[in-house]
């Protein structure tokens, strides 16, 4: 990713300031209060572990301490309805990136 870090974070990684984010997604001040955090950064990602790893490494390089990932998924269970919230406690990892960060487990 050539260019300035700001350009990469804004254009390539989909990083938005609190004000820009509030216009498009949620009210970050409310989110900060409900999560009891001082600083909160929300990043919009494309699908895939390789891009997620690139973003995570860039964020750690600028001092981010923890990352929480939320996403969307398809379903194979016909009982799930559009809009249902599913909390995953296990996942099958079948890509080429995550094994660099976590031991194989399944």
C-alpha positions as a printed NumPy array, in Angstrom:
array([[  0.   ,   0.   ,   0.   ],
       [  1.927,   2.957,  -1.261],
       [  1.213,   6.471,  -0.081],
       [  0.555,   8.227,   3.174],
       [ -0.907,   6.395,   6.149],
       [ -3.824,   8.837,   6.195],
       [ -4.648,   8.085,   2.548],
       [ -4.438,   4.365,   3.155],
       [ -6.604,   4.543,   6.265],
       [ -9.216,   6.783,   4.661],
       [ -9.431,   5.383,   1.15 ],
       [ -8.102,   1.836,   1.269],
       [ -9.223,   0.737,   4.723],
       [-12.476,   2.681,   4.945],
       [-11.499,   4.465,   8.163],
       [-13.726,   7.358,   9.167],
       [-13.524,  10.061,  11.793],
       [-16.213,  10.185,  14.491],
       [-18.06 ,  12.941,  12.615],
       [-17.978,  11.113,   9.281],
       [-18.981,   7.867,  10.968],
       [-21.927,   9.444,  12.757],
       [-23.348,  10.545,   9.413],
       [-23.293,   7.017,   8.027],
       [-23.465,   4.42 ,  10.785],
       [-24.017,   5.237,  14.474],
       [-23.546,   7.998,  17.003],
       [-20.003,   7.273,  18.244],
       [-20.393,   9.387,  21.405],
       [-23.308,   7.226,  22.502],
       [-21.331,   4.118,  21.628],
       [-18.37 ,   5.374,  23.687],
       [-20.588,   5.994,  26.718],
       [-22.293,   2.622,  26.502],
       [-18.956,   0.828,  26.154],
       [-17.269,   2.905,  28.892],
       [-14.258,   3.687,  26.707],
       [-12.261,   6.845,  26.18 ],
       [-11.19 ,   6.26 ,  22.596],
       [-13.091,   4.292,  19.997],
       [-12.209,   3.736,  16.368],
       [-14.639,   2.075,  13.966],
       [-13.298,   0.611,  10.745],
       [-15.384,  -0.685,   7.864],
       [-13.795,  -3.73 ,   6.231],
       [-14.32 ,  -5.764,   3.127],
       [-14.679,  -9.529,   3.457],
       [-11.655, -11.724,   4.039],
       [ -8.98 , -12.634,   6.538],
       [ -6.06 , -11.232,   4.491],
       [ -7.517,  -7.706,   4.44 ],
       [ -8.498,  -7.99 ,   8.099],
       [ -4.893,  -8.921,   8.939],
       [ -3.546,  -5.925,   6.998],
       [ -5.93 ,  -3.592,   8.818],
       [ -5.137,  -5.147,  12.221],
       [ -1.395,  -4.773,  11.674],
       [ -1.793,  -1.121,  10.616],
       [ -3.963,  -0.415,  13.661],
       [ -1.526,  -2.092,  16.067],
       [  1.284,  -0.057,  14.469],
       [ -0.491,   3.198,  15.371],
       [ -1.125,   2.099,  18.957],
       [ -4.48 ,   0.31 ,  18.965],
       [ -4.52 ,  -2.165,  21.873],
       [ -7.677,  -4.229,  21.272],
       [ -9.834,  -5.096,  18.275],
       [-13.43 ,  -6.314,  18.284],
       [-14.743,  -7.615,  14.981],
       [-18.404,  -7.514,  14.031],
       [-19.648,  -8.677,  10.691],
       [-22.322, -10.225,   8.584],
       [-22.687, -13.729,   7.325],
       [-24.849, -16.033,   5.316],
       [-26.727, -18.841,   7.05 ],
       [-27.451, -22.472,   6.328],
       [-29.956, -22.876,   9.16 ],
       [-33.466, -22.252,   7.798],
       [-34.708, -21.239,  11.274],
       [-32.632, -18.044,  11.131],
       [-34.514, -15.031,   9.837],
       [-33.207, -11.868,   8.208],
       [-32.045,  -9.554,  10.995],
       [-31.464, -12.286,  13.6  ],
       [-28.384, -11.743,  15.748],
       [-26.052, -14.725,  16.052],
       [-23.129, -14.741,  18.475],
       [-20.412, -17.075,  17.266],
       [-18.385, -18.982,  19.855],
       [-16.603, -21.274,  17.374],
       [-15.664, -20.986,  13.735],
       [-14.107, -23.13 ,  11.054],
       [-11.043, -21.389,   9.728],
       [-10.477, -22.32 ,   6.11 ],
       [ -8.329, -19.534,   4.732],
       [ -4.637, -18.748,   4.639],
       [ -4.144, -15.944,   7.139],
       [ -5.477, -16.723,  10.621],
       [ -3.115, -19.652,  11.235],
       [ -0.302, -17.068,  11.429],
       [ -2.011, -15.525,  14.479],
       [ -3.733, -18.46 ,  16.228],
       [ -2.967, -22.152,  16.674],
       [ -5.07 , -24.618,  14.698],
       [ -7.903, -25.792,  16.92 ],
       [-10.563, -27.617,  14.912]])
